[in-house]
């Protein structure tokens, strides 16, 4: 082996070893930065979740008495209770209405914001400002608007229509909460959909235009198929966010009137902190956790199918 060959081989191996050492160093730095977040996630999320599941299989006679294992008794009590069945029904109705409504409006707004027209910046501000408002602040604002003597009824009466009871009517309270939460949430989901629209190649629309396709044909044949991954994420994430909706109910209706807005998250809070039945509340938390896991698994499955 000549000296030149040996030198060339050493020159070829040295960068590779350096790259391996550099790669190992990058991983160590990454783990160092991630460690605080992982530790906090484990302490604040994983451990309480495990504790909630364990407590859902226990029951204690009082706060001072040690808990005893009762198996699925808490779950049997829940599902044999007519009030919990009503909670599930109200939550299901809430999900069935709010998800299609928010997603449909968000898609239309995203398509609108993806176009170029005068005043686009002003429209974007009006759509995205509610996203920046804290949920409690938005709830208080809408609570004032929904009052019998509030501005909404003032407008209705000014045009000759009767005032509405909104939050005090069992027939209107849930719909009022849906309007409130949609005002907060639609702008947020629109952000994701706008990003998805901007990833669609413009060449597809140009080719369709050359072939004589109109706006509706482009929307159903190009926009929606290419927006499927983003839409699946928005639908699943919106479902999860709606299942854990709590702030508007806790501030405005307390689950009323006549339990018409008693969603599962508020019922869990009420059982745990108001009625003091921690174990029954933890059983509800576990049921909610299973539902969220199932929805998240469905999301990954849909995204996996789309990717393949």
Long-range contacts (C-beta under 8 A, 24 or more apart in sequence): 49-289, 52-282, 52-285, 52-286, 52-289, 53-282, 53-286, 53-289, 55-278, 55-279, 55-282, 56-279, 56-282, 56-283, 56-285, 56-286, 58-279, 59-279, 60-278, 60-279, 63-276, 67-279, 74-279, 74-280, 74-282, 74-283, 75-283, 75-287, 77-280, 77-283, 78-280, 78-283, 78-284, 78-287, 83-259, 84-267, 84-284, 86-259, 86-262, 87-259, 87-262, 87-263, 87-264, 87-267, 88-264, 90-174, 90-259, 90-260, 90-261, 90-262, 90-263, 91-243, 91-263, 91-264, 93-174, 94-174, 94-177, 94-178, 94-242, 94-245, 94-263, 95-239, 95-242, 95-243, 97-174, 97-175, 97-178, 98-178, 98-181, 98-182, 98-238, 98-242, 99-235, 99-238, 99-239, 99-242, 101-178, 101-182, 102-182, 102-185, 102-186, 102-189, 102-238, 103-189, 103-231, 103-234, 103-235, 103-238, 105-182, 105-186, 106-186, 106-189, 106-190, 106-193, 106-234, 107-193, 107-227, 107-231, 109-186, 109-187, 109-190, 109-193, 110-190, 110-193, 110-194, 110-196, 110-197, 111-197, 111-219, 111-223, 113-190, 113-194, 114-194, 114-197, 114-198, 127-186, 127-187, 127-190, 128-187, 128-190, 128-191, 129-187, 130-183, 130-184, 130-186, 130-187, 131-184, 131-187, 131-188, 131-191, 133-184, 135-184, 135-247, 135-248, 136-247, 136-251, 138-180, 138-183, 138-184, 139-180, 139-247, 139-248, 139-251, 139-252, 140-251, 142-176, 142-179, 142-180, 142-183, 142-248, 142-252, 143-167, 143-251, 143-252, 146-176, 146-252, 167-252, 167-253, 167-257, 168-257, 169-257, 170-257, 170-258, 170-260, 171-260, 173-253, 173-256, 173-257, 173-260, 173-261, 174-260, 174-261, 177-245, 177-248, 177-249, 177-252, 177-253, 177-261, 180-248, 180-252, 181-242, 181-245, 181-248, 185-238, 185-241, 189-234, 189-237, 189-238, 192-230, 192-233, 192-234, 193-227, 193-230, 193-231, 193-234, 195-230, 196-226, 196-227, 196-229, 196-230, 196-231, 197-223, 197-227, 199-226, 200-226, 200-227, 228-306, 229-303, 229-306, 232-299, 232-302, 232-303, 232-306, 233-299, 233-303, 236-295, 236-296, 236-298, 236-299, 236-302, 237-299, 239-295, 240-292, 240-295, 240-296, 243-288, 243-291, 243-292, 243-295, 244-288, 244-292, 264-288
